[in-house]
Amino acid sequence: MTRARFLIGLGSNRYRGGPPRRTLERAVDTLAARGLEIVRRSAIVTTRPLGPGARRYANAAILARTDLPPPDLLAMCKEIEAAFGRRSGRRWGDRILDLDLLLWSGGCWSGDGLTLPHPALAERDFVLGPLAEIAPGWRHPVSGLTIRQLNHHLRRNIPVDRGPNHP
């Protein structure tokens, strides 16, 4: 059986247990210790907060393989976020660790509080930049565009058709 591939975004902008860059490195190590095969990891970039956050973010992405289905991987990511000290709070606020499932080799998924591909993927340069570094040829299952193309469209402010379920 072929293991599923996932692209996962990582973000941190709170200093708890070390600087955000170190938090991301520890998070990748924790994901690997929990059984994910880390195939590639992007460089860590520093970005402005989205929304009301006060501090700059450290962001990165990984390409990982696992036998877990999407809901189980999401549950594991939520457990890891909680173990790092993340508490529920306002949307887009400052956070110790954010792990987002972005794309899955199985295509589209919807249910259990998870939608793949991530609905805002094509609108976020802090996601597309790291993804373009590690998986430039991965095709978005709805638009058919590669990550490289989505990144180009975003940087050039060219609209992308995100499919019938998106405004």
C-alpha distance (Angstrom), angle and dihedral (degrees) to the residues before:
residue distance angle dihedral
M1 . . .
T2 3.81 . .
R3 3.77 114.8 .
A4 3.79 115.3 -122.2
R5 3.79 118.1 -111.5
F6 3.79 122.3 -137.5
L7 3.77 133.4 -173.2
I8 3.79 109.0 -144.5
G9 3.79 126.9 -170.1
L10 3.79 120.4 -146.4
G11 3.78 128.0 -161.6
S12 3.80 138.5 171.3
N13 3.78 135.8 167.4
R14 3.80 105.1 161.4
Y15 3.77 124.6 89.8
R16 3.77 106.0 -132.1
G17 3.76 115.5 137.6
G18 3.79 90.4 -1.7
P19 3.78 141.2 -32.7
P20 3.83 119.2 -36.5
R21 3.84 92.3 -105.3
R22 3.80 90.1 58.0
T23 3.82 89.9 46.4
L24 3.81 89.8 57.4
E25 3.80 92.1 48.4
R26 3.80 90.5 50.1
A27 3.81 90.7 47.3
V28 3.82 91.7 54.7
D29 3.81 89.5 49.0
T30 3.82 89.8 49.8
L31 3.81 92.3 50.0
A32 3.81 89.3 51.2
A33 3.82 91.4 47.6
R34 3.83 88.4 52.6
G35 3.82 90.7 57.5
L36 3.79 106.5 -88.9
E37 3.78 114.1 136.4
I38 3.80 104.6 -135.2
V39 3.80 104.9 -145.6
R40 3.81 98.8 173.5
R41 3.76 137.7 -4.2
S42 3.77 128.2 -162.1
A43 3.75 127.1 -133.9
I44 3.79 114.6 -90.4
V45 3.80 112.6 -105.5
T46 3.79 130.3 -166.2
T47 3.81 115.6 -129.3
R48 3.79 141.0 173.5
P49 3.82 116.4 -97.4
L50 3.79 119.6 -97.4
G51 3.79 110.2 -129.6
P52 3.81 123.6 -14.3
G53 3.82 98.4 -15.3
A54 3.79 113.4 131.0
R55 3.80 103.3 -154.7
R56 3.78 133.6 59.4
Y57 3.79 115.7 -101.9
A58 3.76 133.3 -126.0
N59 3.83 106.0 -140.4
A60 3.80 133.2 -176.3
A61 3.79 140.9 151.3
I62 3.78 136.3 -139.1
L63 3.78 135.0 -159.3
A64 3.80 107.6 -142.6
R65 3.80 138.6 175.3
T66 3.78 124.9 -143.9
D67 3.79 143.1 153.7
L68 3.81 89.9 -131.2
P69 3.79 119.6 110.4
P70 3.82 116.1 -126.1
P71 3.85 97.7 -94.9
D72 3.81 92.1 50.6
L73 3.80 92.4 48.2
L74 3.81 89.4 48.8
A75 3.82 90.1 51.6
M76 3.80 90.4 50.3
C77 3.83 91.2 49.8
K78 3.82 90.5 50.3
E79 3.82 89.9 50.5
I80 3.80 90.6 51.4
E81 3.82 91.9 47.9
A82 3.82 89.4 52.2
A83 3.82 91.9 46.9
F84 3.81 88.3 54.3
G85 3.80 89.1 53.9
R86 3.78 103.1 -97.6
R87 3.78 113.7 156.8
S88 3.75 127.5 -170.3
G89 3.77 112.6 -98.0
R90 3.71 142.9 133.2
R91 3.76 119.2 -19.3
W92 3.81 114.0 -95.0
G93 3.78 91.9 6.7
D94 3.79 127.0 140.5
R95 3.81 112.3 -67.0
I96 3.73 141.6 -177.8
L97 3.79 94.6 -138.6
D98 3.78 135.5 0.7
L99 3.81 120.1 -174.4
D100 3.81 113.9 -174.4
L101 3.78 125.6 -173.7
L102 3.79 102.4 -139.2
L103 3.81 109.3 169.6
W104 3.79 136.2 4.5
S105 3.79 129.4 -159.0
G106 3.82 88.0 -128.0
G107 3.80 90.8 68.2
C108 3.79 117.5 -130.8
W109 3.80 128.9 15.7
S110 3.77 131.4 176.1
G111 3.77 129.0 178.4
D112 3.78 145.0 65.9
G113 3.81 93.5 51.8
L114 3.80 92.5 -53.2
T115 3.79 132.1 106.9
L116 3.80 121.5 -177.3
P117 2.90 126.1 -132.8
H118 3.79 90.7 40.5
P119 3.83 104.3 -106.4
A120 3.84 95.1 -130.9
L121 3.81 96.5 41.9
A122 3.82 96.3 110.8
E123 3.83 91.9 50.3
R124 3.80 100.6 54.1
D125 3.78 121.4 82.0
F126 3.81 91.5 -175.2
V127 3.82 86.4 63.3
L128 3.80 101.6 36.6
G129 3.81 95.0 48.5
P130 3.83 94.9 58.9
L131 3.83 91.2 38.8
A132 3.81 91.2 52.5
E133 3.80 88.3 54.9
I134 3.83 95.1 55.3
A135 3.83 105.3 25.1
P136 3.82 110.4 18.4
G137 3.80 94.2 154.3
W138 3.83 97.5 48.4
R139 3.81 107.6 119.9
H140 3.78 122.1 -134.9
P141 3.84 103.6 -122.4
V142 3.81 94.3 -137.3
S143 3.82 105.7 37.7
G144 3.82 95.2 30.8
L145 3.81 89.5 -137.6
T146 3.78 121.7 130.4
I147 3.79 121.6 -118.2
R148 3.81 87.8 -108.1
Q149 3.82 90.1 54.7
L150 3.81 93.2 45.9
N151 3.80 89.6 50.6
H152 3.81 90.4 49.6
H153 3.82 91.5 48.9
L154 3.80 92.0 50.2
R155 3.79 93.9 48.0
R156 3.82 90.8 48.4
N157 3.82 93.0 42.3
I158 3.82 92.0 -120.5
P159 3.84 113.3 156.1
V160 3.80 117.8 -116.0
D161 3.81 122.9 -151.2
R162 3.78 102.4 -124.8
G163 3.78 96.2 -172.5
P164 3.80 137.9 -96.8
N165 3.81 96.8 -59.2
H166 3.81 95.6 59.0
P167 3.80 128.4 73.0
